[in-house]
Amino acid sequence: MIGNQRYYQHDSTGLCRSKNTAGHGGSFFKVFKEGKGRTLELYRDVDKNGDFIYPNKKYKGPVGKIVKCK
């Protein structure tokens, strides 16, 4: 758990996901990959059907692109 959000790591891919509480742009989940220095870096947003929303289809500002793990 980071902040008030739970992150779940996929066994085979190593990617982490969390529920998107803002829901902007049709995003239901956020998928992160492990970054440097105990961080998670945003990889893709996921829609209600479980499909990736590619970055060229949805703007992502700087907030939430990198999440620091404690």
Secondary structure, 3 states (H helix, E strand, C coil): CECCECCEECCCCCCEEEECCCCHHHCCEEEEEECCCCEEEEEEEECCCCCEECHHHCCCCCCCCEEECC
